[in-house]
């Protein structure tokens, strides 16, 4: 079908598709002219900037002297929801079993979903004398 | 996840390693640490993407290099748990090296240099801004009764970092966007809701204005309502973009990581509802949300998709049927239909939808998609699959059905909204997955 006829049937003017001459023929105005400014004059303006106050520093927990004989929790925080990112944590668990067999690893999936907290699990890990936590995977 | 790792470290004093894809790890080590948590968490990183990969790839990642330190991955994990803390990691209290407070005025300079400075500081959408001279800002402030030094909000940065801002700061941004003083109450109302929702996905915002202010300031709710054809719609929409960047401090690669972002963010789909053309029984959006018809209200929506009806309503296939069909591609977590008044009239008078709620109810009952497609959406999967595994109905049932089983994803008809706008030159509509972020915001309170 003729393109012009087809466009007419669709209720679209061929002129609309063809565009306007200004697209091809007009160069954009210089920035200063577009902003209505004269470059030689000095002006004072308010500062839009806002300083972000740095957060108060919070120290990390003391580290372990060794992992030998320790219990490490691997926590899947369930980003993605279908347990797809648990693969990395399970590969880590397998690595510990093969390379550091004295390390006891426990795999847990966080309750709720990835935007909710699970304070019950953190308490459970503490009550169970978990020595360290690996949590992920964020993406 | 950084939040949870910090809680385990701080509250229970258990050494923790945060594991992230290299797409977001720099955010955890950068802006999130400096501006939000103050805790220098120890991260290890895997290549992105990791989800959706076979287990063999996960094994390869673990056998490979840590994307943060460059060490063998598991060596980095062991080191993160056992290497003694550095002096930097033991710091508590006020952070060293805080920047000097921003001065109220910038040093005098030429307009060209100031335009360049605004671009260098990312105080722009890369269209020229109107320079906020004292005279222009003072004139803008006449658009509100609020004092210039009134602090609107303090925790305005992404994830709530401390970035206090005043009415004068918003007026400054409004001047930059090209606003008139009479637009300022809407812009202040929009600013009161920062931080806006951001994501590595292509999330965007939509602004809908209701009430008498629409006509008072000349907003367009009719012909061309969604196009670049009206000063108030255009400039108020742009103001939100500049608020996001200037006041919230959003910067790609620093405080945000939207992979593709979204062109809707240039103007945030700013328009007014055509309340005068609503069919009988169809209430304006703000009235549905509990405001009086005489209130002026702005509502911010969040969403991703904006599906065009393409053609007009056909006689042989009622509008709600095509809406149903198109909405099957949406996630089911919410929707807003934006429709021309002529579509609303057809739906009300011919199809029998006595009000907007009836249309939402019908769509909730009739939109279908397969269970596998439903769970194939990673936002749905992230938000709802964990809850489904924990027994939440009906999602728990949908996890266990064959993939091709048809389900009705819009479980809550109240999350299907309708907004009427347009000029009655075509019976067109958009099906979107935009949903209101909180309730409507009173504009009158900012007058």
Interface residues (C-beta under 8 A of the other chain):
Chain A: X10 X11 X31 X32 X34 X35 X36 X37 X38 X39 X40 X41 X42 X43 X44 X45 X46 X47 X48 X49 X50 X51 X52 X53 X54 X55 X56 X57 X58 X59 X60 X61 X62 X63 X64 X65 X66 X67 X72 X75 X77 X78 X79 X80 X81 X82 X84 X85 X87 X88 X89 X90 X91 X92 X94 X95 X99 X100 X109 X110 X111 X112 X113 X114 X115 X117 X118 X119 X122 X123 X125 X126 X130 X131 X132 X133 X134 X135 X136 X137 X138 X139
Chain B: X1 X2 X3 X4 X5 X6 X7 X8 X9 X10 X11 X12 X13 X14 X15 X16 X17 X18 X19 X20 X21 X23 X24 X25 X28 X33 X34 X35 X36 X37 X38 X39 X40 X41 X42 X46 X48 X49 X50 X51 X52 X53 X55 X57 X58 X59 X61 X62 X63 X74 X77 X78 X81 X82 X83 X84 X85 X89 X90 X91 X92 X93 X94 X95 X97 X98 X99 X100 X101 X102 X103 X104 X105 X106 X108 X109 X110 X111 X112 X114 X115 X118 X121 X123 X128 X129 X130 X131 X132 X133 X134 X137 X156 X157 X161 X162 X163 X164 X165 X168 X169 X172 X173 X176 X200 X246 X247 X249 X311 X312 X375 X378 X380 X381 X382 X383 X384 X385 X386 X387 X390 X426
